Structure formats: structure tokens, C-alpha cells
Amino acid sequence: MATESEKDLGDTAGTAPVTSTDNEAKEKKKKKKKKGLLSRIWNSLFGSHKDDFEKRLQHISKEEAAVIARTVKRSHSWRRMSRHLIILSVLFEVIAVAYAIMTTRSLELNWKMRALRVLPMFLLPGLSFVTYSALWSFTRMSK
């Protein structure tokens, strides 16, 4: 008798207590019964497909709304980035012109030194064009 009670205790010690969620999960598994071949054929021939089309249309409209939102977001971000790039390039150009004017006022500078100090004024527009083109091609490639 003692050994039987020990076996009983050993068996119950290894199992977890049964909760209501476990019972509900088991009931759901029982409720989800696979359809037979005959019922599938019958439903495909004579069943109502109205709900399927409505579900598909809802799913498609949700996907379409998501795609439109992404494209709008990308276009706004590209416009904002290009606007900031243009503003910064104009600002740097003004600073470069002011630097060129201020540094070339001296009369004792030779022409090589003057050309070197005026060089940023001519390089910045090219640099901003290259940056704009690179960002434009990168955003087009990532779409």
C-alpha cells in the first residue's frame, strides 16, 4: 500500500494543475474540425463566396492604403531633404563669397593666392550638385 501511494504522489507531482484556459484550448481544438472532401466540394460548388470577396476587398484596400501612406511619406521626406539641401548650399555659397571678398582685399597677394582663396566659391555649387544627384539616385534606387 505504501508503494502505491508513493507512485500516486510521484505521478501527481510531475503534472501541472489543470486550468480553465487549458480546457478552453482543448475545446477550441475539438471545435476546429477538418472539413471532409465531400463538404469542401459541396461548398466550392454551392457555397456562398460573398464573404470571401468582401474579406479580400477589405484586405486589398488596407494594403493599398498602407502603400499610399508609404509613398506620401517618402515623397514628403524627399522634398524636405531636397529643400534643406538647397537652403544649405545657398547659405554656404553666400559664406564662400563673403570669404572670397574678405580674403582677397589685400593688394600684396599674387594671382595664385587670390585664385586659391576664391576657389571655394566655385567648388561649392558643384559639390552641392553632386550631393543632390547622389541623394536623388539613392532614393530612386531604394524605392
C-alpha positions as a LaTeX table, in Angstrom:
\begin{tabular}{lrrr}
\hline
Residue & $x$ (\AA) & $y$ (\AA) & $z$ (\AA) \\
\hline
Met1 & 0.00 & 0.00 & 0.00 \\
Ala2 & 2.81 & 2.38 & 0.84 \\
Thr3 & 4.39 & 1.87 & $-2.55$ \\
Glu4 & 1.10 & 2.51 & $-4.33$ \\
Ser5 & 0.61 & 5.81 & $-2.50$ \\
Glu6 & 4.18 & 6.82 & $-3.33$ \\
Lys7 & 3.53 & 6.05 & $-7.01$ \\
Asp8 & 0.39 & 8.13 & $-6.87$ \\
Leu9 & 2.28 & 11.01 & $-5.31$ \\
Gly10 & 5.05 & 10.69 & $-7.87$ \\
Asp11 & 2.56 & 10.79 & $-10.73$ \\
Thr12 & 0.76 & 13.90 & $-9.50$ \\
Ala13 & 3.95 & 15.76 & $-8.60$ \\
Gly14 & 5.11 & 15.83 & $-12.23$ \\
Thr15 & 1.90 & 17.21 & $-13.69$ \\
Ala16 & 0.79 & 20.81 & $-13.65$ \\
Pro17 & $-2.63$ & 21.78 & $-12.33$ \\
Val18 & $-5.29$ & 21.98 & $-14.99$ \\
Thr19 & $-6.60$ & 25.50 & $-15.52$ \\
Ser20 & $-9.65$ & 26.78 & $-17.34$ \\
Thr21 & $-7.50$ & 28.17 & $-20.19$ \\
Asp22 & $-6.14$ & 24.69 & $-20.86$ \\
Asn23 & $-9.68$ & 23.34 & $-21.05$ \\
Glu24 & $-10.72$ & 26.16 & $-23.38$ \\
Ala25 & $-7.74$ & 25.50 & $-25.67$ \\
Lys26 & $-8.65$ & 21.82 & $-25.84$ \\
Glu27 & $-12.26$ & 22.69 & $-26.64$ \\
Lys28 & $-11.17$ & 25.01 & $-29.44$ \\
Lys29 & $-9.06$ & 22.24 & $-30.92$ \\
Lys30 & $-12.05$ & 19.94 & $-30.79$ \\
Lys31 & $-14.29$ & 22.59 & $-32.39$ \\
Lys32 & $-11.87$ & 23.14 & $-35.28$ \\
Lys33 & $-12.70$ & 20.03 & $-37.14$ \\
Lys34 & $-11.20$ & 19.48 & $-40.57$ \\
Lys35 & $-13.67$ & 19.57 & $-43.38$ \\
Gly36 & $-14.15$ & 16.44 & $-45.32$ \\
Leu37 & $-13.63$ & 16.11 & $-49.04$ \\
Leu38 & $-17.33$ & 15.96 & $-49.80$ \\
Ser39 & $-18.12$ & 19.13 & $-47.79$ \\
Arg40 & $-15.29$ & 21.01 & $-49.48$ \\
Ile41 & $-16.57$ & 20.08 & $-52.92$ \\
Trp42 & $-20.15$ & 20.96 & $-51.94$ \\
Asn43 & $-19.12$ & 24.36 & $-50.54$ \\
Ser44 & $-16.97$ & 25.14 & $-53.56$ \\
Leu45 & $-19.87$ & 24.43 & $-55.92$ \\
Phe46 & $-22.86$ & 25.76 & $-53.99$ \\
Gly47 & $-21.43$ & 27.72 & $-51.09$ \\
Ser48 & $-21.71$ & 31.48 & $-50.72$ \\
His49 & $-18.48$ & 33.22 & $-51.69$ \\
Lys50 & $-19.74$ & 36.69 & $-50.81$ \\
Asp51 & $-17.81$ & 36.85 & $-47.55$ \\
Asp52 & $-14.59$ & 35.73 & $-49.20$ \\
Phe53 & $-14.76$ & 38.55 & $-51.75$ \\
Glu54 & $-15.57$ & 41.12 & $-49.10$ \\
Lys55 & $-12.66$ & 39.95 & $-46.97$ \\
Arg56 & $-10.34$ & 40.07 & $-49.97$ \\
Leu57 & $-11.51$ & 43.55 & $-50.89$ \\
Gln58 & $-11.02$ & 44.78 & $-47.33$ \\
His59 & $-7.55$ & 43.26 & $-47.24$ \\
Ile60 & $-6.65$ & 44.81 & $-50.60$ \\
Ser61 & $-7.94$ & 48.23 & $-49.55$ \\
Lys62 & $-5.91$ & 48.08 & $-46.33$ \\
Glu63 & $-2.76$ & 47.17 & $-48.28$ \\
Glu64 & $-3.45$ & 49.91 & $-50.81$ \\
Ala65 & $-3.87$ & 52.48 & $-48.03$ \\
Ala66 & $-0.58$ & 51.36 & $-46.49$ \\
Val67 & 1.23 & 51.65 & $-49.85$ \\
Ile68 & $-0.21$ & 55.12 & $-50.47$ \\
Ala69 & 0.82 & 56.24 & $-46.99$ \\
Arg70 & 4.37 & 54.98 & $-47.57$ \\
Thr71 & 4.69 & 56.74 & $-50.92$ \\
Val72 & 3.34 & 60.00 & $-49.48$ \\
Lys73 & 5.76 & 59.74 & $-46.58$ \\
Arg74 & 8.69 & 59.10 & $-48.94$ \\
Ser75 & 7.79 & 61.99 & $-51.20$ \\
His76 & 7.43 & 64.36 & $-48.25$ \\
Ser77 & 10.74 & 63.26 & $-46.78$ \\
Trp78 & 12.47 & 63.64 & $-50.18$ \\
Arg79 & 11.00 & 67.12 & $-50.65$ \\
Arg80 & 12.03 & 68.17 & $-47.15$ \\
Met81 & 15.54 & 66.78 & $-47.61$ \\
Ser82 & 16.00 & 68.44 & $-51.00$ \\
Arg83 & 14.69 & 71.74 & $-49.65$ \\
His84 & 17.16 & 71.63 & $-46.76$ \\
Leu85 & 19.99 & 70.71 & $-49.12$ \\
Ile86 & 19.21 & 73.65 & $-51.40$ \\
Ile87 & 18.99 & 76.07 & $-48.47$ \\
Leu88 & 22.29 & 74.84 & $-47.06$ \\
Ser89 & 24.04 & 75.07 & $-50.42$ \\
Val90 & 22.84 & 78.67 & $-50.90$ \\
Leu91 & 23.94 & 79.54 & $-47.36$ \\
Phe92 & 27.40 & 78.00 & $-47.90$ \\
Glu93 & 27.67 & 79.83 & $-51.23$ \\
Val94 & 26.99 & 83.16 & $-49.52$ \\
Ile95 & 29.59 & 82.34 & $-46.88$ \\
Ala96 & 32.10 & 81.36 & $-49.59$ \\
Val97 & 31.52 & 84.63 & $-51.49$ \\
Ala98 & 31.95 & 86.63 & $-48.31$ \\
Tyr99 & 35.16 & 84.69 & $-47.50$ \\
Ala100 & 36.49 & 85.29 & $-51.01$ \\
Ile101 & 35.78 & 89.00 & $-50.83$ \\
Met102 & 37.29 & 89.44 & $-47.39$ \\
Thr103 & 40.46 & 87.44 & $-48.04$ \\
Thr104 & 41.31 & 88.86 & $-51.47$ \\
Arg105 & 41.18 & 92.56 & $-50.50$ \\
Ser106 & 44.86 & 92.66 & $-49.75$ \\
Leu107 & 46.90 & 94.28 & $-52.51$ \\
Glu108 & 50.10 & 92.34 & $-51.93$ \\
Leu109 & 48.57 & 88.92 & $-52.86$ \\
Asn110 & 49.70 & 87.39 & $-56.13$ \\
Trp111 & 47.23 & 85.91 & $-58.59$ \\
Lys112 & 47.85 & 82.28 & $-57.47$ \\
Met113 & 46.97 & 83.02 & $-53.88$ \\
Arg114 & 43.88 & 85.00 & $-54.92$ \\
Ala115 & 42.72 & 82.11 & $-57.11$ \\
Leu116 & 43.20 & 79.67 & $-54.25$ \\
Arg117 & 41.14 & 81.83 & $-51.88$ \\
Val118 & 38.33 & 82.26 & $-54.44$ \\
Leu119 & 38.26 & 78.54 & $-55.30$ \\
Pro120 & 35.63 & 77.52 & $-52.65$ \\
Met121 & 33.20 & 79.96 & $-54.22$ \\
Phe122 & 33.31 & 77.91 & $-57.44$ \\
Leu123 & 33.60 & 74.45 & $-55.89$ \\
Leu124 & 30.60 & 74.61 & $-53.53$ \\
Pro125 & 27.90 & 74.72 & $-56.25$ \\
Gly126 & 29.45 & 71.69 & $-57.93$ \\
Leu127 & 29.69 & 69.88 & $-54.62$ \\
Ser128 & 26.05 & 70.62 & $-53.81$ \\
Phe129 & 25.00 & 69.42 & $-57.28$ \\
Val130 & 26.89 & 66.15 & $-56.82$ \\
Thr131 & 25.34 & 65.66 & $-53.37$ \\
Tyr132 & 21.83 & 66.37 & $-54.68$ \\
Ser133 & 22.30 & 63.96 & $-57.59$ \\
Ala134 & 23.66 & 61.22 & $-55.36$ \\
Leu135 & 20.78 & 61.54 & $-52.89$ \\
Trp136 & 18.24 & 61.62 & $-55.73$ \\
Ser137 & 19.62 & 58.45 & $-57.29$ \\
Phe138 & 19.84 & 56.75 & $-53.88$ \\
Thr139 & 16.20 & 57.50 & $-53.08$ \\
Arg140 & 15.09 & 56.34 & $-56.53$ \\
Met141 & 17.08 & 53.15 & $-56.12$ \\
Ser142 & 15.63 & 52.43 & $-52.67$ \\
Lys143 & 12.05 & 52.78 & $-53.92$ \\
\hline
\end{tabular}
